[in-house]
Amino acid sequence: MEFKVNKPKTFAGKRFLQNREAKLIENDKKTLFIRGVNASNVVLTAIKNFVTLKKPNCVFYNRKNEMKPMEDASKLEFFCQKNDASLFMFGSHNKKRPNNLVVGRLFDSHILDMFELGIEDFKAMSDFKTAKFPSGNKPMLLFTEGFDEKPEYKRIKNFFIDFFRGPVIDHINLQGLEHVITFALVNDKILFRAYRCQLKKIEDSPSPSVELTEMGPHMNLTMRRVQIAPDDVFKKSCKKPLQLKHTKVKNISKDTFGSTHGRIHMERQNYEKLQTRKMKGIKKRKYEAENANLVEISSKRPKLELTEE
């Protein structure tokens, strides 16, 4: 059976297909936000707040979309592949599962992990009369103890890190660390809190004072249904290309400041044959050298021992 491959006819189409090709360093992960048919005001406000946190790497489908990701994810996979998005959030509301959020991620255009969360005790960002952070800011994530006890909580911790990580950067300015998101696990509920971090100068102190002010969103998330990938599939999704792996060089290391240190192995030196600077004061005179030679010659001659008969 033969498949016909349609080649792009324009340069824009060629650039679009090249952008979708596999790369050693992939593009920044994009998030797709989808509104369900029945979505309450709490769900819509929560999705819009998450869109604000994820800008500019996100796409929001504000129209009503009929789908059930936990039962059939084919339509969701199509939308994610169309928008080149590997993360998604779907909001819905019904009597059985009120204020419902379905979040997850994809690998190779197929669902990898998917979590169904219920929203409780919700407060929007507009309820907090504080200054907000600029768009595109990278947040600092803080997790309390308890996420490593169960596999589903361990996996959702990894998902939240992947969801809020943003673009990969090499250097960061201390003044840019002004957004903190905390995840606390209390009585099988995930307490989601977002704070604005302010650095204030202290007199006679080189380090600034850190003050946290809650700016929203504020919510408690309850775990409902979970679909996580097997360990072998998850391990395959975390695999890095061989070209990006750092080849270790023997006897070379780097410190915390990025300086390169090398270790050299040398044979033990003979300090008697070490060439030193020649000075006239140290140089032996002619008669001293002759006397030294006579002493060496006499010391090398065998000694005669006399015995009485």
C-alpha positions, 0 to 999 in steps of 0.5 A, a space after each residue: 500500500 502506497 501513501 502519497 506525500 504532498 510536498 509544500 508549495 510555498 515557503 511558508 508551508 515549508 517553514 511550517 513543516 520544518 518547525 514541526 520536525 523533530 529537533 535536538 533542542 525542541 521548541 518551548 512547550 505550548 499549552 492548549 486550554 479548552 472550554 467544555 460544553 458545560 463550564 461554570 464561572 469558577 472553571 472559566 475564571 480558573 482557566 483564564 488565570 492559568 492562561 495569564 500564568 502561562 502567557 505567551 506559550 499558550 492557546 485558548 479555545 474559548 468556544 464550547 467544545 464537546 469532548 470527554 478526555 478521560 473516555 475518548 482522547 482522540 479529539 483532544 490529541 488532534 487539537 494538540 497536534 494541530 496547535 503543536 501543544 504538548 500540554 493541555 487543560 480542559 474545563 467542564 462542570 456537571 452534577 457528578 463532577 462539579 468544577 472539573 479540570 482535566 490536565 495532562 501532557 502528550 508524548 509523540 502526539 499521544 496521551 502520556 499522563 492525564 489527571 482529573 482535578 476538582 476545584 474547591 475554595 477558589 479565589 481569582 487573581 482579581 480578588 487580590 488587590 496587589 500588583 501582578 508579575 509581568 508576562 513571561 515570568 518564570 515562577 519558582 515552585 515549592 512542594 511540601 513533603 508527601 508527594 513522593 509517597 504515592 505514584 500518582 502524587 509523584 507523577 503529578 508533581 513531575 507534571 506541575 514542574 513540566 507545566 510551569 517550567 517555561 523556556 529553558 534559560 542559562 542565566 537569570 537575574 535576581 530581580 526577575 525572581 518575583 513569582 512563587 507557586 506553592 503546592 502543599 499536600 494536606 488530607 489528600 488535597 493539593 493546596 495551590 497558592 501563588 505569591 508575589 516575591 518582593 526583595 527589600 533592602 535592609 540597612 547594614 546587610 548585603 542580602 535583601 529581605 524577602 516578602 511574599 504577598 498572595 496574588 492568586 489564584 487560590 484553590 484546593 485541588 482534589 484528585 479524582 481520576 488518573 491515567 498515568 503512563 507505565 514506567 517504561 513509556 515514561 522512561 522513554 519519554 525522558 530519554 535524551 539524544 546521544 548528541 546532547 549527552 555530556 561526554 565525561 573527560 577524565 581528570 577534568 571537573 567544574 566547580 560551582 562557579 563554572 571554572 574548569 579544573 584539570 588534574 595532571 599525573 606526573 612521575 616523581 621528580 629527582 630533586 638532585 638533578 633539578 636545574 637551578 640558577 647558577 650563581 658565582 657565589 655558589 660556584 666552586 673554585 678550582 682547588 676546592 673541586 680538585 680536593 673534592 675529587 681526591 676525596 671521592 677517589 680515596 673513598 672509592 678505594 678499598 680499605 686494607 685490613 692488617 691482621 697479626 700472625 
